[in-house]
Amino acid sequence: MDTILSPRTTTGSTAPLRTGAEYLRAIADDGRRVYVDGELVRDVTRHPAFREGARSIARLYDMAADPANRERLTYASPADGAPVLRAYQIPRTHADIRAKRLAAEAWAEATFGLMGRTPDHVAGFFAGYAAKPSVFAAGGQQFADNVVRFYEKLRDNHLYASYAIVPPQIDRSKPAHQQSDPSLYAGVVREKDGGIVVRGAQQLATGGVFSDYLYLSCIHPLQPGDENYAIGVAIPMNAPGLKLLSRRGFAAKAENAFDYPLTSRFDETDSLVVLDDVFVPWEDVFIYRNTQICFDQWWKTPSHVYGNLQAQARYATKLRFLLGLAKRMNEATGHDKNPPVMVQMGELASLATIVDSMVQAQEVMAKVEDDGVLWPSRNTLYSVMALQSEINPRMIDIVREITGAGMITLPSSERDFENPEIAADLDRFLGTPKQAARDKVALMKLAWDFIGTEFGNRHQQYEKFYGGASFLVKMNVFRNYDFDRATGLVDAALSLPPLAAE
Ligand SMILES: Cc1cc2nc3c(=O)[nH]c(=O)nc-3n(C[C@H](O)[C@H](O)[C@H](O)COP(=O)(O)OP(=O)(O)OC[C@H]3O[C@@H](n4cnc5c(N)ncnc54)[C@H](O)[C@@H]3O)c2cc1C
């Protein structure tokens, strides 16, 4: 199908909560152009690289549509009181922020923290934009109206947006407009009746192949001359001219769910976005040729903190899963009560607890900034994000250390258990007094899929970079830390009264 089929939407009233089946129908064979292994994928819900990832997202929609989860995963739309995803809630009280975190945790638990860009991530960014439309109005009131209308459309139709907000790594030594070809980085190339035309590429749309909409913008600092790249626009994933060039689809290479229990189910995929003269109607343009607003959207609205509150709740959940894996592996190897291993487990638990506590501190230290909207604590958020690129590899390394060869001394695949010539050997030498060989192998394969497979290693890169390079996050902490209070202490120490004897 080559026509644009926008996801089924309602205007003016809230659609019934979307089920998983409705979500899958909406993205199936809708004309989106996804490329993997040299092939154009017509239907991501059927292709082996994407099918199970799409079903994992569908399960999240089913959870939210289940009346048993109404309070945890939804809230009443301000439009008409009907339930909508809590990720779209604009928090006004501490209880609201807590409720948003609990919703994010519920979905993160369902994916073991292994899918970062689920529909609740970019939802947080749009909630942040709608909380502070005045930032967009600086370019003209119509842009503020557009972003609020689009937010309401996402919210009231339970839609899934992904984003690509980083220019491709072509030549980082030059600004956007001085690249060898001015249409390498995604930007506007001309206006056309009723809208604008966008051309170029942007990285890296995690979950893009599964989403309804792409938000295309730029978080990298732009310079004078870069105005054409200073845009913020929403594009349906099946818009003509939009192509998603997926990285290797790990799930397609995962032979079965026993050997690759995580790869086979939770590969959210990452895609380079290519725009071949994509037309965007004015109503889906929120920022137009304005470098200041392009910058301010991240830092002068609560978008970045709402989106990353979800990201951190997801990460804390993933670390809890890692702790569980390590504990079960120690039980399997007989090291669980070995004091040096207990010390290492204590270090792991400390690091996981720091992350978890920092997520909760974002709520506790949240403040109403203006417009009656609550912002999670930026300093707390950015501090834990800044240390993530050190904490994460440290934790993975400890788990590698305590496991020895446990994740490697494994049958080559599930099929080895079916060969009578070796099945008895596997049962005898891989089992433990408490655990049948097959159960122990399943556990170790689960851990290896988390840590050592291509899927596991991509996750380590993801945790390093999903919130931007760590030097940038540290700059955020620098900008937000209360240095006045710190230097005040130094000044007080320097002006202490003389000692009695002096
Ligand atoms: C798995 C994964 C998923 C992602 N998902 C998304 C997504 O969904 N949407 C999206 O928009 N983006 C996504 N990203 C992209 C991510 O936002 C970028 O990778 C990130 O912003 C870093 O940019 P870069 O990769 O271009 O690195 P660069 O900006 O090129 O930097 C690379 C390295 O160079 C060094 N460096 C560069 N400049 C400096 C400097 N001034 N000072 C000190 N050191 C410097 C640092 O070591 C830095 O880490 C994802 C990335 C990964 C790896």
Ligand as a Chemical Component Dictionary entry (heavy atoms), coordinates in Angstrom:
data_LIG
# 
_chem_comp.id                   LIG 
_chem_comp.type                 NON-POLYMER 
_chem_comp.pdbx_formal_charge   0 
_chem_comp.three_letter_code    LIG 
# 
loop_
_chem_comp_atom.comp_id 
_chem_comp_atom.atom_id 
_chem_comp_atom.alt_atom_id 
_chem_comp_atom.type_symbol 
_chem_comp_atom.charge 
_chem_comp_atom.model_Cartn_x 
_chem_comp_atom.model_Cartn_y 
_chem_comp_atom.model_Cartn_z 
_chem_comp_atom.pdbx_ordinal 
LIG C1  C1  C 0 21.668 1.636  21.004 1  
LIG C2  C2  C 0 21.399 3.097  20.786 2  
LIG C3  C3  C 0 20.074 3.524  20.690 3  
LIG C4  C4  C 0 19.804 4.880  20.442 4  
LIG N1  N1  N 0 18.501 5.289  20.319 5  
LIG C5  C5  C 0 18.234 6.559  19.938 6  
LIG C6  C6  C 0 16.896 7.001  19.689 7  
LIG O1  O1  O 0 15.921 6.280  19.888 8  
LIG N2  N2  N 0 16.717 8.250  19.190 9  
LIG C7  C7  C 0 17.773 9.101  18.968 10 
LIG O2  O2  O 0 17.552 10.215 18.518 11 
LIG N3  N3  N 0 19.029 8.727  19.242 12 
LIG C8  C8  C 0 19.282 7.488  19.705 13 
LIG N4  N4  N 0 20.570 7.091  19.923 14 
LIG C9  C9  C 0 21.630 8.023  19.502 15 
LIG C10 C10 C 0 22.211 8.684  20.680 16 
LIG O3  O3  O 0 21.382 9.704  21.064 17 
LIG C11 C11 C 0 23.605 9.117  20.239 18 
LIG O4  O4  O 0 24.362 7.958  20.067 19 
LIG C12 C12 C 0 24.210 10.002 21.269 20 
LIG O5  O5  O 0 23.543 11.243 21.258 21 
LIG C13 C13 C 0 25.687 10.232 21.002 22 
LIG O6  O6  O 0 25.873 10.754 19.705 23 
LIG P1  P1  P 0 26.828 10.030 18.667 24 
LIG O7  O7  O 0 26.569 8.580  18.715 25 
LIG O8  O8  O 0 26.639 10.706 17.375 26 
LIG O9  O9  O 0 28.274 10.267 19.230 27 
LIG P2  P2  P 0 29.214 11.532 19.011 28 
LIG O10 O10 O 0 28.478 12.786 19.295 29 
LIG O11 O11 O 0 29.854 11.439 17.685 30 
LIG O12 O12 O 0 30.270 11.313 20.136 31 
LIG C14 C14 C 0 31.043 10.084 20.194 32 
LIG C15 C15 C 0 32.068 10.228 21.288 33 
LIG O13 O13 O 0 33.012 11.235 20.955 34 
LIG C16 C16 C 0 33.483 11.857 22.145 35 
LIG N5  N5  N 0 33.173 13.281 22.064 36 
LIG C17 C17 C 0 32.512 13.898 21.070 37 
LIG N6  N6  N 0 32.415 15.228 21.288 38 
LIG C18 C18 C 0 33.042 15.445 22.463 39 
LIG C19 C19 C 0 33.261 16.616 23.249 40 
LIG N7  N7  N 0 32.844 17.810 22.880 41 
LIG N8  N8  N 0 33.900 16.461 24.434 42 
LIG C20 C20 C 0 34.331 15.248 24.844 43 
LIG N9  N9  N 0 34.164 14.117 24.122 44 
LIG C21 C21 C 0 33.525 14.214 22.952 45 
LIG C22 C22 C 0 32.746 11.199 23.310 46 
LIG O14 O14 O 0 33.526 10.145 23.828 47 
LIG C23 C23 C 0 31.516 10.646 22.650 48 
LIG O15 O15 O 0 30.948 9.591  23.363 49 
LIG C24 C24 C 0 20.874 5.787  20.262 50 
LIG C25 C25 C 0 22.194 5.332  20.373 51 
LIG C26 C26 C 0 22.462 4.016  20.646 52 
LIG C27 C27 C 0 23.898 3.575  20.760 53 
# 
loop_
_chem_comp_bond.comp_id 
_chem_comp_bond.atom_id_1 
_chem_comp_bond.atom_id_2 
_chem_comp_bond.value_order 
_chem_comp_bond.pdbx_ordinal 
LIG C1  C2  SING 1  
LIG C2  C3  SING 2  
LIG C2  C26 DOUB 3  
LIG C3  C4  DOUB 4  
LIG C4  N1  SING 5  
LIG C4  C24 SING 6  
LIG N1  C5  DOUB 7  
LIG C5  C6  SING 8  
LIG C5  C8  SING 9  
LIG C6  O1  DOUB 10 
LIG C6  N2  SING 11 
LIG N2  C7  SING 12 
LIG C7  O2  DOUB 13 
LIG C7  N3  SING 14 
LIG N3  C8  DOUB 15 
LIG C8  N4  SING 16 
LIG N4  C9  SING 17 
LIG N4  C24 SING 18 
LIG C9  C10 SING 19 
LIG C10 O3  SING 20 
LIG C10 C11 SING 21 
LIG C11 O4  SING 22 
LIG C11 C12 SING 23 
LIG C12 O5  SING 24 
LIG C12 C13 SING 25 
LIG C13 O6  SING 26 
LIG O6  P1  SING 27 
LIG P1  O7  DOUB 28 
LIG P1  O8  SING 29 
LIG P1  O9  SING 30 
LIG O9  P2  SING 31 
LIG P2  O10 DOUB 32 
LIG P2  O11 SING 33 
LIG P2  O12 SING 34 
LIG O12 C14 SING 35 
LIG C14 C15 SING 36 
LIG C15 O13 SING 37 
LIG C15 C23 SING 38 
LIG O13 C16 SING 39 
LIG C16 N5  SING 40 
LIG C16 C22 SING 41 
LIG N5  C17 SING 42 
LIG N5  C21 SING 43 
LIG C17 N6  DOUB 44 
LIG N6  C18 SING 45 
LIG C18 C19 SING 46 
LIG C18 C21 DOUB 47 
LIG C19 N7  SING 48 
LIG C19 N8  DOUB 49 
LIG N8  C20 SING 50 
LIG C20 N9  DOUB 51 
LIG N9  C21 SING 52 
LIG C22 O14 SING 53 
LIG C22 C23 SING 54 
LIG C23 O15 SING 55 
LIG C24 C25 DOUB 56 
LIG C25 C26 SING 57 
LIG C26 C27 SING 58 
# 
